[in-house]
């Protein structure tokens, strides 16, 4: 019985640590980010990402499309999202994966992957200060 209690306590502790790490990473990215992306074919477009508590929104203003991001994974310095477009779907590719990597306090790298996990676009975002 003591082993079972120990194992349950250990699992609960690990879960709490994982949640704390996730929250710490999210705090690094909280706010509004703007920048530009570049596709493998050389085309450029604007990006705007808004990260708030449990609300993740992405817009591509110059392409007139955007939608919501669903958080799938965090690391110490990155967030991985599934992108679901909610407007302008005919102008943009839907259901990609967006990875944001922390570069500096107010800088983040942007990487967009297609359904086959092939990188199709990269960019850099800057956090907008209030």
C-alpha positions in Angstrom: 0.0 0.0 0.0 2.9 2.4 0.8 4.4 1.8 -2.6 1.1 2.7 -4.3 0.8 5.9 -2.3 4.4 6.8 -3.2 3.8 6.1 -6.9 0.6 8.2 -6.9 2.4 11.0 -5.1 5.3 10.9 -7.5 3.0 11.0 -10.5 1.0 13.9 -9.1 4.3 15.8 -8.4 5.5 15.2 -12.0 2.2 16.4 -13.3 2.4 19.6 -11.2 6.0 20.2 -12.5 4.9 19.7 -16.1 2.1 22.2 -15.6 4.5 24.7 -14.0 6.9 24.4 -16.9 4.0 24.8 -19.4 2.8 28.0 -17.6 6.4 29.4 -17.4 6.8 28.9 -21.2 3.4 30.4 -21.9 4.3 33.4 -19.8 7.3 34.0 -22.0 5.1 34.3 -25.0 2.0 36.1 -23.6 1.1 39.2 -25.5 0.8 40.4 -29.1 3.4 39.6 -31.6 3.9 41.0 -35.1 6.3 40.2 -38.0 6.7 38.8 -41.4 6.9 35.3 -42.9 8.6 34.0 -46.0 7.5 30.9 -47.9 9.8 28.5 -49.6 8.7 30.0 -52.9 10.0 33.4 -51.8 6.7 35.2 -51.2 6.4 37.4 -48.1 3.4 38.2 -45.9 2.6 39.7 -42.5 1.9 37.7 -39.3 0.1 38.8 -36.1 -0.2 36.4 -33.1 -2.1 37.1 -29.9 -1.3 34.8 -27.0 -3.5 35.2 -23.9 -4.6 32.9 -21.1 -6.0 29.9 -23.0 -6.7 32.0 -26.1 -4.3 31.8 -29.1 -5.2 33.7 -32.3 -3.2 34.1 -35.5 -3.8 36.5 -38.4 -2.1 37.0 -41.7 -3.3 40.6 -42.4 -1.7 40.9 -45.9 -3.2 37.6 -46.9 -6.6 38.4 -45.3 -6.8 35.1 -43.5 -6.4 33.8 -39.9 -7.8 31.7 -37.2 -7.1 30.0 -33.9 -4.2 28.1 -32.6 -4.5 25.0 -30.4 -1.6 24.4 -28.1 -0.2 20.9 -28.5 3.2 21.0 -26.9 5.6 23.3 -25.0 9.3 23.1 -24.3 11.5 25.5 -22.3 11.7 27.9 -25.2 9.0 27.0 -27.7 5.3 26.5 -28.3 3.8 24.1 -30.8 0.3 24.8 -32.2 -2.2 23.2 -34.6 -3.5 26.1 -36.8 -7.2 26.1 -37.8 -8.2 28.9 -40.1 -11.6 30.5 -39.5 -11.6 33.1 -42.3 -10.0 33.5 -45.6 -9.6 29.8 -46.0 -9.5 30.0 -49.8 -6.5 32.3 -49.7 -4.3 30.3 -47.2 -3.4 26.7 -46.4 -5.4 25.3 -43.5 -4.4 22.9 -40.7 -0.7 23.5 -40.5 1.5 23.4 -37.5 3.0 26.6 -36.1 6.1 26.5 -33.9 7.2 29.7 -32.1 10.7 29.7 -30.7 12.0 32.2 -28.2 15.0 34.1 -29.6 15.2 37.0 -27.2 12.9 38.7 -24.6 10.8 40.3 -27.3 11.8 38.2 -30.4 10.4 34.9 -31.5 11.0 32.7 -34.5 8.0 31.4 -36.5 8.0 28.1 -38.4 5.0 26.7 -40.4 4.8 23.0 -41.3 2.4 21.3 -43.6 0.4 18.1 -42.9 3.4 16.0 -44.0 5.6 17.9 -41.4 7.5 19.7 -44.1 8.6 23.2 -43.3 6.9 25.6 -45.7 7.5 29.0 -44.1 9.7 30.8 -41.6 9.7 34.2 -40.1 10.5 36.4 -37.1 8.0 38.1 -34.7 8.5 41.0 -32.3 6.4 41.4 -29.2 4.4 44.7 -29.2 4.9 46.6 -26.1 2.0 48.4 -24.4 
